[in-house]
Amino acid sequence: MAGEWGPALGNALLCAVSLRAALRTRQVNCGSAAGFLLQALAAAEALVAPRPPATAAAAATATPGAWACAVLAPPLLAFGFHWLNGDRATANLLLAAAVAAAAAGGRLAEEARVLAARSAAALAAGGLLVLAALTGSGGGALGGLLLGAGGLLWGLPPGALPLCPPAVARPWLLAAAGWALQRALGAQHRAWR
């Protein structure tokens, strides 16, 4: 029973947190708001989608919304932090790499798509952690860690984690990351005004 309701509750929470974050950050940075909106749409799609595919690679590429969220959302979330701190080169580089990976997604094998999704999350989380260390943003550091942890769970098979299946843990981690990143982005915006 918990195996059926766990992912649904996590995706519902991720959808609600991401929608709220998108609305709150749209005036701060449209790139981050778009990243939150992509996460909300992918979580909503996961709520109405049938049971996930049996293999991890098939689950990672099951729907276009899941692919767009995995490759585009993390760099878009990091984009706002880099942009607000004047690091426009890194912001644009992250976004350009994510768009290129998403455009090439149709030509990649399923395992390569999983690797691309994990890489996008790792690059975005790494950039957020470095920027948080330079600016002293505890919320940005927490959000970066949670975003990276959620990204590493992308495409793992159901039995990979002993205590909690990745399909259950991932939306909860991303919801917590979204909450922390939205608060940190708002705090940075207020500090720079």
C-alpha positions in Angstrom: 0.0 0.0 0.0 2.7 2.5 0.9 4.5 1.6 -2.3 1.4 2.9 -4.2 0.7 6.0 -2.2 4.3 7.1 -1.5 5.1 8.3 -5.0 1.7 9.9 -5.4 2.0 11.9 -2.2 5.5 12.9 -3.0 4.6 14.1 -6.5 1.5 16.0 -5.2 3.7 17.8 -2.6 6.4 18.5 -5.3 3.7 19.9 -7.6 2.3 22.1 -4.9 5.7 23.4 -3.7 7.0 24.0 -7.2 3.8 25.9 -8.3 4.1 28.1 -5.2 7.8 28.7 -5.8 7.1 29.5 -9.5 4.6 32.1 -8.5 6.8 33.6 -5.8 9.9 33.8 -8.0 8.5 35.0 -11.3 9.2 38.6 -10.4 12.7 37.7 -9.0 14.0 35.6 -12.0 11.9 34.2 -14.8 14.5 31.4 -15.4 14.1 30.0 -11.9 10.4 30.4 -12.1 10.4 28.4 -15.4 12.5 25.7 -13.6 10.0 25.4 -10.8 7.1 25.3 -13.3 8.8 22.5 -15.2 9.1 20.5 -12.0 5.4 21.2 -11.2 4.3 20.0 -14.6 6.4 16.9 -14.5 5.1 16.1 -11.0 1.5 16.6 -12.2 2.2 14.4 -15.2 3.6 11.7 -12.9 0.4 11.9 -10.8 -1.9 11.1 -13.8 0.5 8.7 -15.6 0.0 5.0 -15.3 2.4 2.8 -13.3 6.0 3.5 -14.0 7.9 1.2 -16.4 9.8 -1.8 -15.0 13.3 -0.7 -15.8 15.1 2.3 -14.5 16.2 3.5 -17.9 12.6 3.2 -19.3 11.3 5.1 -16.3 13.7 7.9 -16.9 12.5 8.4 -20.4 8.9 7.4 -20.0 7.3 10.8 -20.8 8.5 14.0 -22.5 7.6 15.9 -19.3 9.9 13.7 -17.2 12.7 14.2 -19.6 12.2 18.0 -19.8 12.1 18.2 -16.0 15.2 16.1 -15.5 17.4 17.9 -18.0 16.1 21.5 -18.0 14.7 22.2 -14.5 17.9 21.9 -12.4 19.9 24.3 -14.6 17.0 26.7 -14.8 16.8 26.7 -11.0 20.5 27.4 -10.7 20.3 30.0 -13.5 18.5 32.5 -11.2 21.1 32.3 -8.5 24.0 32.9 -10.9 22.1 35.7 -12.7 21.2 37.5 -9.5 24.9 37.4 -8.4 26.2 38.8 -11.6 27.6 35.5 -12.9 25.8 35.7 -16.2 28.4 33.6 -18.1 27.9 30.6 -15.9 24.1 31.0 -15.9 24.0 31.1 -19.7 26.5 28.2 -20.0 24.4 26.0 -17.7 21.2 26.8 -19.7 22.9 26.3 -23.1 24.2 22.9 -22.1 20.8 21.8 -20.8 19.0 23.0 -23.9 21.6 21.1 -26.1 21.2 17.9 -24.1 17.4 18.2 -24.3 17.5 18.7 -28.0 19.8 15.7 -28.5 17.6 13.5 -26.3 15.7 11.9 -29.1 19.0 10.5 -30.5 20.4 9.2 -27.2 20.0 5.7 -25.8 17.9 5.3 -22.7 21.0 4.9 -20.5 22.6 8.0 -22.0 19.4 10.0 -21.1 19.7 8.8 -17.5 23.3 9.9 -17.4 22.4 13.3 -19.0 19.7 13.9 -16.4 22.0 13.0 -13.5 24.7 15.2 -15.0 22.4 18.2 -15.3 21.4 17.9 -11.7 25.0 17.4 -10.5 26.2 20.5 -12.5 23.4 22.6 -11.2 23.8 21.5 -7.7 27.6 22.0 -7.8 27.2 25.5 -9.1 24.6 26.3 -6.4 26.9 24.9 -3.7 29.9 27.0 -4.9 27.8 30.1 -5.2 26.2 29.5 -1.8 29.7 29.1 -0.2 30.8 32.4 -1.8 27.7 34.3 -0.8 27.1 32.7 2.6 23.7 31.4 1.7 22.7 28.5 3.9 19.4 28.1 2.1 21.1 28.0 -1.2 23.6 25.3 0.1 20.8 23.2 1.5 18.8 23.5 -1.7 21.8 22.6 -3.8 22.5 19.5 -1.7 18.9 18.4 -1.9 18.7 19.1 -5.6 21.9 17.0 -6.2 20.6 14.2 -4.0 17.3 14.1 -5.9 19.1 14.2 -9.2 21.3 11.2 -8.3 18.2 9.2 -7.6 17.0 9.7 -11.2 16.8 6.4 -13.0 17.7 4.1 -10.1 16.0 0.8 -10.0 13.3 0.3 -7.3 15.4 -1.8 -4.9 18.5 0.5 -5.1 17.9 2.1 -1.7 17.4 -0.2 1.2 15.0 2.0 3.3 13.0 3.8 0.6 12.4 3.3 -3.1 13.9 6.1 -5.3 10.5 6.8 -6.8 9.3 7.7 -3.3 12.3 9.5 -2.1 13.0 11.6 -5.2 9.9 13.8 -5.2 10.2 14.5 -1.4 13.9 15.5 -1.9 13.0 17.8 -4.8 10.1 19.4 -2.9 12.4 20.2 0.0 15.0 21.5 -2.4 12.4 23.7 -4.1 11.3 25.1 -0.8 14.9 25.9 0.3 15.9 27.3 -3.1 12.8 29.6 -3.3 13.5 31.0 0.1 17.2 31.5 -0.6 16.4 33.2 -4.0 14.0 35.5 -2.3 16.5 36.4 0.4 19.2 37.1 -2.2 16.8 39.3 -4.2 16.0 41.3 -1.1 19.7 41.7 -0.2 20.5 43.0 -3.6 17.7 45.5 -3.8 
